[in-house]
């Protein structure tokens, strides 16, 4: 019963914010946006090879680094990698 009540509260909260988003001022929107971004930046979305958690921001940085390395030709083929293992 508590779970259902919580869901109904969330649905009402969503409706409330959907209505009010059109009327709040720019400063308020910027504060909410900063809160939203902070929430997701600290969210664990992947893990480093050593098992440590990786936030969304760290993951994006790793992807940007990998893409830059690929564009520069700074990579090896899978075959070359396997030969290094031997």
JORA-V952482 format. One line per field, one symbol per residue. psi: psi as a letter, one per 20 degrees, with the letter a starting at -180 (. if undefined). A space follows every 50 residues. Layout:
BEGIN
psi->???
END
This chain:
BEGIN
psi->ghgghgghhggggggghhgihiiqrgggghghggggghghhippiaqrhj iqqprgghgggggggggggghijmrqrhghghhhh.
END
